[in-house]
């Protein structure tokens, strides 16, 4: 498989699925969760922390794992940023 081919196939699949109005509504409803997951991952990486190290600072390993994957259990966004060494804004 050529580099990037897997991503291209996923984009094709997603484009097809998004034509279904019900799927599109559900997908778009997940946007804030994915935004939080992306922000948490970016802050964690910028701070040079592993998921385990961030979890120790937050005190919730399961929450960090789930939030990084965009799943239901997210740690508080402000606390997670602070634990990554960022000031609350």
N, C-alpha and C positions, 0 to 999 in steps of 0.2 A: 504494500500500500504506500503510495507516495506521501511525502510529508504534507500535512494539511488536508489530505483527502478525507480523513475521518470527520474533521470539523465541517468540511464542505457538505458531506453527506448528512450530517446532523442539521445544518442550516436548511438544506433542501427538505428534510423531513419536517422540521419545525415550520417552515413556510407553508407546507401542505396542511399540517395540522391546524395552523392559525386561520385557515379558511373556514373552519367550523366555528360559528359564533359562540357556542357554548364553551368549547375548548379555549377560544380567545379570551372570554370573560374570566375563566378560571386562571389561565396563565397570567393575565394582566393583574389579577387580584394578588398574585404572589410577588409582584414587583417589589414592594417595600421589604419583604423578607430577604429577597436576593440582594437588594441594595445594602441592607444591614450586613449580610454575610460578606459581601465584597468589601465594605468599609472595614469590617473587623479583620479580615484577612490582610488588607492593605496596611492597617495600623500595626498589626502583629508583626508582619514582615519588616516594615520600616523600623520597628523597635528591635528587630533581630531576635524575636522570641519564637519558640516552638509552641504548638498548641498546648502541650503539657505545661510549659513554663507560664503561659498566660492563664491557664486553668488554675495553677497554684496561686497566682496573684489574685485571681477572682474568687477562688475557693469553690469552683464548680466545673470539674472536668467534662462532665456530660453536656452541660450547657454550651461550653466552648465548641465541642465537637459538633453538636447539633446546629449551632448558629453558623459555624463556618460552612456547613453544608446547606444553609438556607432552610433548615427544618424548623419545626414549631417552637422548640424551647430555645429562646435566645436570652443571653445575659443582657442586663440593662446596657444600652448603647453608650450612655455617658460614662458609666463605671468601666466598661470595657476599654474605652478610649483612654481614660485616666490610668488604668492598669497597664496600658501600652506605653505610658509615659507622655501622653498628650494632655494638655489642659482642657478643661471643659470650656466650651464657647457658647 
